[in-house]
Amino acid sequence: MNQKELDFTEDEIRVEVWRHKNRNEGVVLDDPVRLTHIPTGLIAVGEGRGSQIQNKQMAMSLLKKMLADYREQKEK
């Protein structure tokens, strides 16, 4: 698949962010990000990177790979 086939618009993505706190210390560990590709229902979560931006980038990379796999399977 080429890059153009993997492009999607921001309108097709739902972004959810939440705070994850350590119960004992009340310290924010990271800001997990969940991306949902609305047309396919595919969901990717980025967490553990320490910042919302890094977690969103991780989730976006994962979502692009999942979407490529989905489209490849659909073509078969």
C-alpha positions as CSV (number, residue, x, y, z in Angstrom):
1,M,0.0,0.0,0.0
2,N,1.3,3.4,-0.8
3,Q,1.1,6.4,1.6
4,K,-1.8,8.1,-0.2
5,E,-4.0,5.1,0.4
6,L,-3.3,5.3,4.1
7,D,-4.3,9.0,4.4
8,F,-7.4,9.8,6.3
9,T,-8.9,13.1,7.5
10,E,-9.0,14.4,11.1
11,D,-12.8,14.1,10.9
12,E,-12.5,10.3,10.7
13,I,-10.6,10.1,14.0
14,R,-12.0,10.5,17.5
15,V,-9.3,11.4,20.1
16,E,-9.8,10.6,23.8
17,V,-7.2,11.6,26.4
18,W,-7.3,10.8,30.1
19,R,-5.1,11.2,33.1
20,H,-3.6,8.1,34.7
21,K,-2.6,8.6,38.3
22,N,-0.7,6.4,40.7
23,R,-3.2,5.6,43.5
24,N,-0.7,5.7,46.3
25,E,1.2,8.8,45.3
26,G,-1.4,10.7,43.3
27,V,1.2,11.4,40.7
28,V,0.3,11.6,37.0
29,L,2.2,8.8,35.3
30,D,1.2,9.6,31.7
31,D,-1.6,10.9,29.5
32,P,-2.9,7.9,27.6
33,V,-4.4,8.6,24.2
34,R,-7.0,6.5,22.4
35,L,-7.7,7.1,18.7
36,T,-10.7,5.6,17.0
37,H,-11.0,5.4,13.3
38,I,-14.7,6.0,13.0
39,P,-15.3,4.4,9.5
40,T,-13.7,1.1,10.5
41,G,-14.1,1.1,14.3
42,L,-10.3,0.4,14.7
43,I,-8.9,1.6,18.0
44,A,-5.3,2.4,18.9
45,V,-4.0,3.4,22.3
46,G,-0.7,5.1,23.1
47,E,0.5,5.2,26.6
48,G,3.7,4.9,28.7
49,R,5.6,7.6,26.8
50,G,5.2,10.2,29.5
51,S,3.6,13.0,27.5
52,Q,0.3,13.3,25.6
53,I,2.1,14.3,22.4
54,Q,4.3,11.3,22.4
55,N,1.4,9.0,23.3
56,K,-0.7,10.5,20.5
57,Q,2.2,10.0,18.0
58,M,2.5,6.4,19.1
59,A,-1.2,5.8,18.8
60,M,-1.3,7.4,15.4
61,S,1.6,5.1,14.1
62,L,-0.2,2.1,15.5
63,L,-3.5,3.2,13.9
64,K,-1.9,3.7,10.5
65,K,-0.4,0.2,10.7
66,M,-3.7,-1.3,11.8
67,L,-5.5,0.5,9.0
68,A,-3.0,-0.8,6.4
69,D,-3.5,-4.3,7.7
70,Y,-7.3,-3.9,7.7
71,R,-7.3,-2.7,4.1
72,E,-4.9,-5.4,3.0
73,Q,-7.2,-8.1,4.5
74,K,-10.3,-6.4,2.9
75,E,-8.7,-6.6,-0.5
76,K,-8.2,-10.4,-0.3
